[in-house]
Amino acid sequence: MTNKSKHAGLGIALGAALGAVFGIIAGNVGAWLAIGVAIGVVLGASIRRKQPECPQCASMHQSHTAMQQRRTS
């Protein structure tokens, strides 16, 4: 659950920053800030990865991730 709020918060912060920049350039900060926050929420929600639902899948996923990390190291 903490990952969910972390990614959403990061998306909102990035969206607000980009919205403020575009708003200053375009001359309408309020509208662009709102658009940036909305886009940030969508991006933050899409960043999250779906977790395995059953214990067997979780253990397979964990071992697969460990094998991939060994290959890249």
Summary of the structure (lengths in Angstrom):
residues: 73
radius of gyration: 18.0
end to end distance: 29.2
largest distance: 54.4
contacts: 187
relative contact order: 0.14
helix: 85%
strand: 0%
